[in-house]
């Protein structure tokens, strides 16, 4: 006797969502262990004098993409927190209904987490087993895949979001061009503000992404060095160790690439001043210009006599570093976050002005301000080309800068949301806000 088809029987056969999730986590852990084991054994097969040098070369090719992967994970966390609060990030960035959610961002980050370390493991394994040409092809193939994933013209792999990113990057590189991209301009993001007003031709997305790019200056620098080695066929060799070679650590291209994100942001501020005539845009431009002496004075160490560096250029570099760190810290807290560090954050007289996400928890603000100050100062270390001898230290500082930027995003985006929604309803002078004494007097008068 045949048994009829039953949906209940089918549902019983299908694995549950929790089982599938645990199975995927198990596979991920097995893959992680395998990559670590194969990579470690491959490095140990090399001679001791070659091991550290070659591992640094492998690290040079892959650490930029590892840092980008980390940034994608953190951006997903940002979006998840915003989705759990009242902050409508889609409206702030002028995103349509097809925009990527935090789940889709994490899905992209998961694939990046799998692909990049897998390519690095294959690179180490092939080189340690004598397959030099195959090893050299691994980072080249990976970079080509990443580039194709960004510019692939067909409607797969989140085409609208990819082209939104590319259009924003194009406007960042050409901020002084005339005309406004009406298709990407968010009228809600054109609110005038004291510290960084939004010009009509510069949307919030434009300068928000440009600010993030300043935190990835090290990534762009290492990408330039990696591509340079690929073009000059130096992959899987030790030619990179020559400091004064075309792609060496003393190359003039390093400070030029490091300064590019700050130059883009500087020109954005100048465009804002052209459109709005607000002097605060010039003050913001001055902030980004303070990074330029830090970068180029540091690079001079490799191109001047040691005595000249010690007596003249190093003191100038130290002074410019302090100015850049303190100026950037002040602008983060007082302007980008709108916390008014000299009054509101330490007194909390008007808690309704504080963050809605964090519900006015004081320790969060103290932590954000303190950690931002420390990491702003350590980021100066990264911008200085002559301090790059320990690549693990530089990688750690770059990762910490991305964590600082991830923290900065919470306050910056919510501040923009407050300007769009809360500030119009809070246009009340401080004298009209009742104090505790006023409430007591009112209560006594009522009782009388």
Secondary structure, DSSP 8 states (H G I E B T S, - for coil): ------HHHHHHHS--HHHHHHHHHHHHHHHHHHHHHHHHHHHHHS-HHHHHHHHHHHHHHHHHHHHHHHHHHHHHHHHHHHHTSS--HHHHTT--TT---HHHHHHHHHHHHHHHHHHHHHHHHHHHTT-HHHHHHHHHHHHHHHHHHHH--SS-SSHHHHHHHHHHHHHHHTTT-SS--TTT--GGG----SSS---TTS-HHHHHHHHHHHTTHHHHHHHHHHHHHHHTT-TTSSGGG-TTSTTSTT-HHHHHHHHHHHHHHHHHHHHHHHHH--HHHHHHHHHHHHHHHHHHHHHGGGTS-HHHIIIIIHHHHHHHHHHHHHHHHHHIIIIIS---TTTHHHH-S-GGGS-TTTTT-HHHHHHHHHHHHHHHHHHHHHH-GGG-S-HHHHHHHHHHHHHHHHHHHHHHHHHHHHHHHTGGGG---GGGS--HHHHHHHHHHHH-
